[in-house]
Amino acid sequence: MISIQANRVAWATLSLCASVLVQHQSAISAERDFEGTAPSISRRTELEQLSTQAKDLLAQAPIQIINSEIRSIATGFTLNLQTANGEPLQAVSSKSGNTLTIDIANAQVQQALNRRNPVSGIASIEIINQSANQVRITIVGMSGIPEGTISSTQPGLTIGVVAAEPEEEVVVTAEKRPENPQNVPISLTTLTRQQIEDANINSVRKIATQTPNLFTSVGDRSFTFQTIRGLGNSNYLVRDAISFYLDDVPYENIHQYLPGELFDLERVEVLRGPQGTLYGRSSQAGVINVISRPPANKPEFQIAGGYGNVNQRQAFLSISDAVIPDQLAFRLSGAYNARDGFTRNVLLGENANPQESLFGRANVLWTPSKDWTVSFNVNGGRNNDGDNTFVPITQSNRFESQSNIPGSLDVSINTQSLKIAYEGAGVNVTSITARNQTQLSYTQDTDYTPDDLLRSRADLPSTIWSQEIRIQSPKTAERFRWLVGGYYQSRSLDLLLSTENTPQVAALGFPVGIDRTDARFNQTTYAAFGQVEFQPIQPLTLTAGLRYETSREQLNRTSSFTDPVLGETPTGLALTNSVVDGDILLPRFAAQYRFSPNIMAYASAARGYKPGSQNYATNDPATLLVRPEKLWSYEVGVKSNWFDNRLSANLAVFWSNVDDYQILLPDSTGLTNLIANGGVKTNGIELEIVAKPAKGFDLIAGFGYTNARFTNYTNPFTGQSFNGNKLTYAPEFTFNLGAQYRSPDGFFGRVDWQGIGTYFFNDSNTLKQAPFSLINARIGYEWKNTGIYFFVNNLFDKQYITTAFTGFFADLASYGDRRTFGIQVRSTF
């Protein structure tokens, strides 16, 4: 009807114009017949005015669009509109949601157009007559607003459209099911595959650079310390406060056994605060979940390499394909990373702390039907590193050591996991069976001096078997969701430790010989857990969870001293099947309220727990048992998205009360062999902001503040009170600010600024690192399948302490990585 009406208007206008012209032509002819001469000047003027009026009337008639043509191009498509007489068209555009609207005034299209999925990234194109003299073009994008450029041309109009790049769908499994992180009532940081690649994240310390209130000492790769919200593994003689999982495989004692290289990752999730209900003991500070890339259903091939100063060498390879399409697929990947040391041993004339790692992974995914999936993962690899380097804290050249033996620190990892999942219409069932075998071996100059006084060697093999079964509501459940499950874990840990007292140590009052301790832990854990979520009204969700966990630890221990003359003599405390049992209820409660589709607020209360243990290093029965550590933590937060998801802002506030916090102490010889308990309180905030102010331009910001202090702690061996002092390795604040730009023509640039507040290395707070910041940068060019990048880390070569302690003769410190730079190349096919 609109088209018919428009045609009638056009014909009426043309008829009127023709009538005027005919009348004036007749008048001219009559005047010539009457006078036999040309029209007078006044008559010619009147005729010109009438002609002008006729032309104006013709100009007001809608321009006829007789043809529209869509041409696909690499970045989108062009839409060419052709007019009947080659008239140019004028247009204006507007945007809303995923829709680009273009209005053309004083025009009519002869044939409407409606195309579905015309090109990749575009859901539809529609061209219609919006009114008698206006054409409307509607272009709907699949994952964002298409970008359009309008060019008025002589034959009509050309519109160039670029489809919005599809945004990565961010999904986390923090609560043991896939969901949007903005819907999870937990303070968490999620790093997607693209973010991991862009920021070149390949280790836990790199994860920390993007995560508020996650701190890790960034020096040597083993015997590192991690904390979340001030709680962590500074007491490394017992269990951690942070749980770490790689492809559902649990890692214990993460300061020693973490893999040196993280590669080919799909996602990283960092959950802050106690997660005891779903993850159990030793997660009272938080959980780090690392998920590798799954096998692909089509051929994929990735290769990367790099080289830089300090002889950095990097290599990466990944291959994936389907053996049987949609049923059986695999992925094989591996990574190599090595460098020389930053510290020079001037006594031995060699690098003091070189690093080298080689790791591989195999993933197989079998999908026998739409409801069943079976995945089998194997990880293996090894770190071959030099010894940790410590120098006197007052030494002017911080990167020169004088240890009289080179030392070594090696970690090997061999893990397997089998995950079987059933996703039915009424219930989901998941079974995860995992095995983790790791071994750490090290040798060191224990006194860290040029004199050959003390030498140590340790071998720490560990094997973990775990089994988890979960039964839960299906993904389609909305108002009521539930989960129940069971967990079993068995771990054997051997500690084979020896220290050699050389003849030179006799002058210091130590006996000459070898002091040896052999200890073996057998630890078992059983747990049953459940969680329900209920929506009594649409915007409100209530969550309640409970876990019952029981644990048993059995310790066998012997110690001896071998005199060069008298031989080996048993010493100290001998233990046979010494047992510690414990059990705990770990509840969690949460309420979340969605004020709008883009704003959600939540509050939660949860209990955390680290089991009691036995101090294998002590020779005094009075200091053998270690009481369990327990805490209650409270959190309130807001999660929000703004401007069509171009800005997300999340804020969390927390406070915790910790009873019987487990504290590692030095004995009279200076060795950290004692464990005490004390009271602790922590509180703080976390803020994360991600913004996309323009196409290809990303801003990432995070800030964390933690106030973690002793509230009731007196050293039971010295009587010294530490009330009010800060916990060790608990920086007052952390922040990260990143800016990244990726242009359509291939340019890539990124700058990251990381800041860390004051943190302390001892309970008396006399050894500390003042606030400092680091700047990392990457710049490169990307083609369709290949990118080349130049990088620099620690741009201004900042020197900072990562670990410090009081040694036999001086306060000793280890320092973080110096400035590194180099080139990387990555190709994907």
PyMOL commands that set and color helices and strands:
alter all, ss='L'
color gray80, all
select helices_A, chain A and resi 2-35+41-59+181-183+193-198+204-208+254-257+276-279+503-508+621-623
alter helices_A, ss='H'
color red, helices_A
select strands_A, chain A and resi 63-73+76-83+91-96+99-105+107-109+113-116+122-131+134-141+147-153+156-162+188-192+214-216+226-228+231-232+242-246+249-251+265-272+286-292+300-308+312-324+328-339+344-345+350-351+355-369+372-386+391-392+400-401+408-423+428-445+454-472+480-501+513-537+540-563+567-570+575-596+599-610+613-614+625-626+629-642+647-666+672-694+697-712+733-742+747-756+759-760+768-769+772-782+786-793+801-806+811-815+820-828
alter strands_A, ss='S'
color yellow, strands_A
deselect
rebuild
show_as cartoon
